[in-house]
Amino acid sequence: MGSNEQKEPAGLKDVLNHPLSRRHFLAATGVAAATAGVAGLFVANRDAAAVSPPDDLETSSGVSVRYSVCLSCHSKCGIRVRVKNDSVLKIDGNPWHPNNAETGERLAFSATMAEALSAPATLCPKGQSGVEVMYNPFRIAGPLKRVGARGAGQWESISWDQALTEIADAARPYFEGHADGTLLPTADGSGTLGTIANQVIFSPGRFQHGQKEFTDRIFKLGFGTVNYRHDHTSICETSHHVAGSFFTERFSPELSAVKDHFKPDMLESEYILWFGTNPLEANFPTQTLAKRVAKGRNAGVKHVIIDPRHSRSCAFAHRWLPIKPRGDVALTLGIAQRMIAQGNYDVAFLEAINELAAKATVDWSGGTKDLQYNTTDASWLVVVDAADPGLKMIFHKNAGAYVALDPATGIPFSIDRAITAAAQWGRLELDGTEPNTVLASSLNLRGVGSHVLDINGDGTVYVAPVFQLYKATAFAHDLAYYASESGIDVETIIAVADEFAAAGHKAVAEAYRGAAQHTNGVNTMQATLILNMLVGNFDWKGGALGGTGGHLHEMGGSAGQLALDKQATVKRSTSGPQLTRVKQYFNSTLASALGEQVDNPTRRPWFPFAYNGNYQEIVPSIEDRYPYAAGILFSYWNNLPYSSPSGADGARRVLTDESLLPLHVCFDIEMSEMASLADYVLPDGSYFERWTTPHNSPTILSKLSPFRSPVVGYYATKRGGTGNETYWEALANRSLGSWNYAIDWATETGPFTVEDISVELMRRVAGGNLDNVPAFGTNAFYASEAAKDAAVHPLHRNQLKTAWDWYWNILVNWAIEAGASTDAEINEMAHRIVERGGWFQDTGVDGTNEYSGAYAKNKTAVSSKGKSLHFFFEYTFPTTHEDWPGQRYVDPYSKKHYNPLPEVVPVVDAAGEEVRDSNEYALRCVTYKPIWHSQGRTASIPSLTVLQKENFVEMSSADARVYGLRGGDLVKVTSASNTKGVVGRLHVGERIRPGVIAMSHSRGRWEINSRAYGLDGQLTDVAPIRGAGVTCNPILRLDPAIGNVTLQDPIGGSASFYDTKVKVERLAL
């Protein structure tokens, strides 16, 4: 890749010791020049004479106020940005955005821009410090190409023209290979693995809507790769989403969930169990939850924080339950046992089977009941194999209807969940008066041949209602056992259960990352969702809400909207399994293609139920070339080496091996750990320099669609359109519909959006003609302007040549969905959305856009969709599966079944065997996020890092005494799979459970200019504080069965962050 003689370093300087000059970063052409303008704004103890004068106000001459969306964490709060001379002066909250201003406080969407200037709105420290993201002195100013070996830390600056040409030349064979039908090799010559285009892998770490759908067109429709988007969700909390999907009846990949994300209605709840989440600091939207926690506590809301760490949320808590890591299921079953034993659960809600029964106010016996909008599977019959009680499947009759028992007679009947069907109720438990066996001749069990396991020799089959099986699970152990497993004493379990039940529909059990990121993550999330079913709180004001708010739809689909997933040319189809084998059942066809035997364990696990991907499997799968070899990895804002548990060593080993990965192209704004292992680094813009359309959290009850705009930089100042206007001039002139731009890649320096970089790359891949790229060019959506559907509004653009073509079409779609109809109305609404940083539904009179009587206005309402909420998660092969249609799923790696009900289980590896490390590893390691950091990116922000210059290894005083350690000791923490360990400073206190240590996320970086790298023959400057502190990720437990990937949830695909046992020892000085 060329050579570059190393010269003497320019000098190593700490970023905190430089004078401030944030307004000139974009003029810098290299790291050395950029570093000369590093901010010294945050150095402590400066004398008053050195302090810069205050920034201009919103009303000062020459100041513009522009509205956009933050990206310092995943909360997507609105920001009000003060700009002068194309420089960001200050960042505040957006008074239109509900994350920043609560109901009764925020502006109506019709409020004027002048009114907004003085309207108050909150913003957290991370959001306010975003100016330092924009003016990060170590931002990469232009494309870099590695010099020497990959990962050696030597780079040269090259032009965009050179970078895009060289990458396009390497990518062209994959693009043409799809068109030519060049197939990946298989053991049987079948072509089952798809075309060689599948060797092109796109992995964005943190990606936003708008971007996601655009790059899907590039990689899915353009290249035709099945690996078109491997994002970060599995190291976030994907098992949370998968459990929510099963909960609302997505039992296989080809189905869809009603909802997969539920949140407590914090505005009206009275009692909230927070399992493994820190609402004051680290959930999202962070500032909104923090305000509601504080406000609710003052109003008498009882928050119960369930966490081995005494987080800052405990300051507002009714109780802190210092649970053992992984003790969540035991605690939920203990709570459930107490509630059921006391009769404190909503029987009428659980008995209702269909829509009319749910909405009835009189139950089957004539008793009164609450009107509900959801039903459950509590009364559905399940086949119980007397020989193997672990084998259970939902019972089907005749043409496939589920079966329940009549609550009055005990007679089986076929369930009808059509919304017009007569009301049906089912029995929750067998009481001995009805038959507990049903003749096999009257039933058609799901399954064929020898896989029908549940028919007894006498022609009968045992059955039981789902609820009875769940009850049996909860009562399988006494409360003393659940106390021992959870670490919460019996008296507290009883008290919490009684308090939770007493709050009824206004009690909520909420679980997030701390519960989801275990090897039993789906199981744990299922257990907490069931607590909500016991009190029947879904869609209730103050209850668990999943149908909240919502958003306008980028991709269209309604009258007048342009379907942005449409393309004029013949669609490039994708085929074959993804590299990470998610959403794919292993079957005999794949076994034959891979040269494997279907009855033997596969080489690596398959994840058919990991609907949201498996990020941590990318690098190990590349290493094992399974199910096929990789060709090119395009990574975007992806930091697998740092963020993935036990991922650092594997990333260094695999990503530096060109025989395993021929080409790695990394999009990043600075030299991250992932970028350091690339062949090319392409800098895109910060979140102040791009468009995106992020969605919001279901915490927000009203509908909203934030819109991120470039407030400064290339796109904000670029002149284009018929009036040669800048973006913001075109906004003021209401001419964004005709505004556009062209980039001269030979001379312009950017940075540019990933969308525009990708379009230009594809133009070059296709031989210089963008019209040859499916889904792009002059007629991207329709074959010609005249061919556009009559229903599609003429303000839509048929071309797709720039990022703005895409985002303008989104704005038109949004304007139509927001109620605009005429050309003038649509144009005006689109411009108002940009001006205000999004579209925000007003709360209405007395919150009528949030609530409808005793219920949320926007409901989950599964019964109206012919579905139910589920206690029982049925993991089956699909009915179309050629080997085991409709039969209970068998994991192809472990050859084990998954339990359809929650249970207390040990930490297991991919083979399903308990992980037993030696007794020297006696402490459980957990991680968390403090309020001033999120992800790994905030370590680059000086004003946040100086708040706590290093994080710590946190330990209880009881454990410190046992191990002879003291606060301030420098300690090494190791695990059975990483004896090199990580080193950090010990903090000893009473805010963590004995037997547990904690390390916060975001610190302990080894790149991002915490150390120097070579650029154009010189060493870059450094900011040592960026590397201060410690991260636990490198030492988290590798799966002993596989060896090169972290422990993970085989169902949901979540990486395990909380199942590792460690040893802590003092370092000799």
MARPA-752065 format. One record per residue (C-alpha): x, y, z. Coordinates in steps of 0.5 Angstrom, whole numbers, plus 500, padded with zeros to 3 digits. Layout:
XYZ/...
END
This chain:
500500500/506505499/511507504/513513508/519515512/518516519/520523521/521526528/515528532/512535531/511534539/506531544/501536547/495535552/489538548/487541555/493546555/491549548/488556547/481556544/480557536/474553535/472557529/478555524/477548524/474547518/480551515/485546517/488541512/491536517/492534524/497538525/494544523/488542527/491541533/494548533/487550535/485546540/480549546/483550552/476553555/476547560/482548564/481549571/484555575/485560570/486567572/480571570/484575564/484569560/477568560/474569553/468574553/461571553/458569546/453573542/446572544/441569540/438576538/445579537/447582530/450577525/447571529/443565526/439560530/438554527/434548530/437540529/438534533/443532538/447525537/451525543/447519545/441515543/436520546/435524539/433531543/432537540/438542539/437550538/444552535/447559536/451560529/455566527/460566521/459559520/461557527/457554533/457559539/452555543/447549544/441549548/435545548/429546542/423548545/418545540/421538542/418534547/424531550/427538552/420541554/414537557/407538556/404545558/411547557/413546550/411551544/406549539/408547532/405554530/409558534/413563531/421563530/421569534/417566540/422560540/428565541/426566548/422560550/426555555/428548554/433543557/439540555/444535558/451536559/453532553/448535549/451542551/458540550/457538542/460544540/467540542/465534537/464539532/471543533/475536535/482538534/483531532/478530527/480527520/480533515/481528509/481521506/487517509/490511506/494506510/502506509/505499511/502493514/495494516/494496524/501499524/499506525/502509519/498513514/498518508/493524506/490522499/485526495/478524495/479523488/484518489/481514495/474513491/477511485/482506488/476503493/471503487/476499483/477494489/469493489/467493482/468485481/463484487/458489483/459486477/459479480/452480482/450482475/453476472/450471477/457469480/456465486/459463492/463456492/459451496/460444498/455441493/455446488/448449489/449456490/445456496/450462499/448467494/453471489/459474491/456480492/455477499/462478501/461486501/459487508/456494511/457495518/454501521/455502529/451507530/446509525/440514524/434513520/434516513/441514513/439507514/434507508/439510504/445506505/440500504/439502497/447503496/448496499/442492498/439494492/446497489/451491490/445486492/449484498/445480504/450484508/447491507/447493514/450490521/449495526/450495533/444493537/446486539/451490544/446495546/440491548/437487542/434481546/430486549/427487542/427480541/423479547/418484545/417481538/415474541/411478546/407480541/407474537/413474532/415467533/419467526/423471522/418472516/413474521/412481524/411484531/406489533/411492538/417490541/419496545/415498552/416503556/412506563/408512562/412516567/407522567/402517570/405511573/405510581/410504582/415503577/420497578/427499574/430492572/438493570/436501568/439507571/433512569/436518572/443518567/443512562/436510559/433515553/431520552/436521558/434528560/426527559/427521564/431524569/426530569/420525570/424521575/425527579/418530578/414523579/418522586/416529588/409527586/409520590/411515585/415510588/421508584/424501585/431501583/434494581/441494580/447491584/450499583/447504588/446509582/444516582/437514580/437511588/437518590/430519588/428511589/423508594/427502594/434500592/434492591/442491590/440484586/446479584/447480577/443475573/438475579/432478575/429472573/429469580/426476583/420476578/418469579/418471587/414477586/409473581/409467586/407472592/402476587/399469585/398466592/395472594/390473589/393479587/393479579/388481574/384474572/379477568/384480563/388474563/381470561/379474555/381471549/379476543/377483542/370483544/372479550/377484552/373490551/367487555/365490561/362484564/366477564/363470562/360469569/357476569/362479574/364486572/371487569/375493566/375494559/382492556/385493549/389487549/389479550/393474552/395467551/394465559/388460557/391457551/392450552/399447551/401440550/405437556/409431555/409426561/416423559/419429558/416435561/421440558/418439551/412443551/408446544/402450544/396446542/393446535/386443533/384441526/385447521/390450526/386454531/389454538/385451543/382453550/378450555/371453556/371456563/364454565/364447562/372445561/370443554/375444549/374449543/377453538/380460539/377465534/381472535/377475529/375482531/368480529/368474533/363472539/367474545/371468548/374466555/378461557/380457563/387459567/387452571/385445571/381444577/380437576/373437574/374437567/378432563/386433563/387429557/384430550/383425545/388425539/383423534/380430535/386434535/392435529/398437533/403441530/408437527/409430523/412423523/417422528/417429531/410428534/413427541/407428545/402423544/401418549/400410547/393410549/391415544/390421549/395427550/396431556/394439556/395445561/393452560/399457559/398460566/398454569/405452567/407459568/404458575/408451576/414455574/413460579/412455585/417450583/421453588/420457595/421464596/427463600/430460594/428466590/431470595/438466595/438467587/437474587/440476593/434480595/431478602/424474602/421480606/423485601/420480595/414480599/413487600/415489593/410484590/404487595/406494593/406493586/400489586/396495590/398500584/394495579/394498572/399504574/404499576/410498571/416493571/421496566/427492564/433494559/440493558/442490565/437485564/438484557/445483556/446476559/446469556/439469558/437476556/430474552/428469558/429475563/426480559/420475558/420475565/419482567/414483561/410478565/409482571/406487567/401482564/399480572/397487573/394488566/397495565/398495558/395501554/393504561/394511563/400510568/401503565/406500560/406503553/408500547/403504542/406511544/407517540/410514533/413518528/411520520/414515515/420517511/419511506/412513504/406508503/400513503/396517498/401522495/407520498/413517494/415510496/422511497/424503497/421503490/426503484/425504477/430499474/429491476/431490483/437486485/435481489/439478495/440471497/443467502/445467509/448473512/455473515/452473522/447468520/441472523/434471521/436464518/434457520/439452519/437446514/439441510/440445504/445449508/448443511/449441504/452447501/457448507/459440507/456439514/451434517/444437519/444432525/451434528/453441531/454446526/461450526/458456529/451458532/445460527/441466530/434465527/430469532/436475532/431479529/436485530/442482528/449480531/454485531/459481535/459475530/462480525/469479526/469472529/465470522/470473518/476469522/472462521/470464514/463461516/459461512/463464507/469468506/469476507/471481501/470488503/468491510/465498510/465500517/461507519/461510526/463502528/468501534/467493534/474493538/473497543/465496544/464489543/465485549/472481549/472484542/479487542/484482541/480478536/479485532/487486532/488479530/483478524/482485521/490486520/490479516/489481509/488474507/481474512/479481510/482483503/479491504/477495510/474502509/472505515/468512515/470516521/471523524/477521528/482515529/478510533/480503534/476501528/479506524/486504526/485497523/483500516/486501509/482507508/479512513/474516510/471522514/464524514/461530517/459531525/452531526/452538525/454537518/449532516/441530515/438525518/431523520/432520527/426516531/424517538/423513544/416510546/417514552/414520549/406520548/405524542/407524535/414527533/419526527/425530529/429533523/437533523/440539518/447541517/447547521/454549519/460547515/460544507/452543506/450549510/454554506/455551499/451555494/447551489/440551486/437556481/438562486/445560487/443560495/446557501/442551504/439556510/438562504/434557501/430555507/429563508/426564501/422557501/426554495/429548498/425544493/429547487/435547491/441542490/449542489/454538486/461536489/467537485/471531488/477532484/478539488/473540494/475537501/469536505/468533510/462530506/456526508/456518508/450518503/454523498/460519499/457512497/453515491/460517488/463511490/457507486/458512480/465510479/464502481/459503475/464505470/462513471/455512470/450513476/444511472/447504471/447503479/440500481/435505485/440511483/441516478/436520473/430516474/431512481/424511483/420511476/422510469/421517467/418523470/411521466/411514469/410517476/404514479/398520479/398519486/405521487/406529489/409533483/414536488/417529489/424528485/425522481/432523481/437520486/444523485/445527492/443526499/439532499/435529493/433523498/432528504/427533500/423527498/422525505/420532507/415532502/412525505/412528512/409534510/403530506/402525512/402531517/396534513/398538508/395537501/396543496/403545493/403551497/401547503/406542502/412546501/411551507/410545511/417542509/420548510/417549517/419542519/427544517/426551521/423547527/428541527/422537526/415536526/412535533/405534534/401538539/399535546/392538545/387540550/388537556/393532553/388529548/394527544/397523549/391520553/384518552/380517558/383512562/388510557/393512552/391515546/396511542/395504544/399497543/392494542/394487540/387484540/385489534/390486530/388479531/394477536/395476543/400478549/404472550/407468557/409463552/414464547/414458542/420457539/419453533/421451526/416455521/411451517/414452511/421449513/423442509/425438515/421440521/415444519/412447525/416443530/419445536/426449535/432445536/439450536/443447531/450448535/448446542/442441539/438443545/431446546/429453549/425454554/418457552/417460560/422464564/426460569/432461573/438458569/446459570/451462565/451457559/456457553/453456546/453449547/448450552/453448558/454451564/460456564/465454570/471458572/476457577/474459584/480465583/475468579/470470584/467477583/462478578/463484573/458489571/458496567/454502566/454509563/454515567/450522566/456525563/458520558/455515553/457510547/465511546/465518543/464522549/471521551/473526546/470532549/474535554/469539558/466532560/473528561/475533566/469532570/472525572/479525569/479517570/474512571/475507577/474499578/469500583/469495589/465494596/469495602/467488604/470485598/476490599/477488606/477480604/482482598/487486602/486492597/485500599/482505595/487509590/490502589/492501582/489494580/489489575/483485573/483479569/478473567/479466565/479468558/483474558/489473563/493480561/487484564/486491564/489496569/485501573/485505579/480502585/475506588/472503595/465504598/458502600/455503593/456497590/454490592/459485595/461480590/461485584/465490581/463495576/467499571/463505567/463505560/466510555/473511558/480507557/481508550/487506546/486510540/482517538/489521539/490518546/497516543/500518537/500515530/504517524/501522518/505524512/511522516/510526522/507523529/500527531/499530537/496527543/491528548/493523554/486524558/482521552/486514554/485515562/481510566/479503564/474499560/472492562/470490555/477487553/476482559/469480558/468472558/469469551/465463550/469457552/465452547/467457541/473461543/473467539/467470541/464473547/458469551/452471548/444470548/443464543/436467542/436474542/443475540/445480545/452480547/453478555/456484559/454482566/456474566/463475567/467473573/474476574/480477579/482483582/489484584/494490586/499491581/506492584/509499584/
END
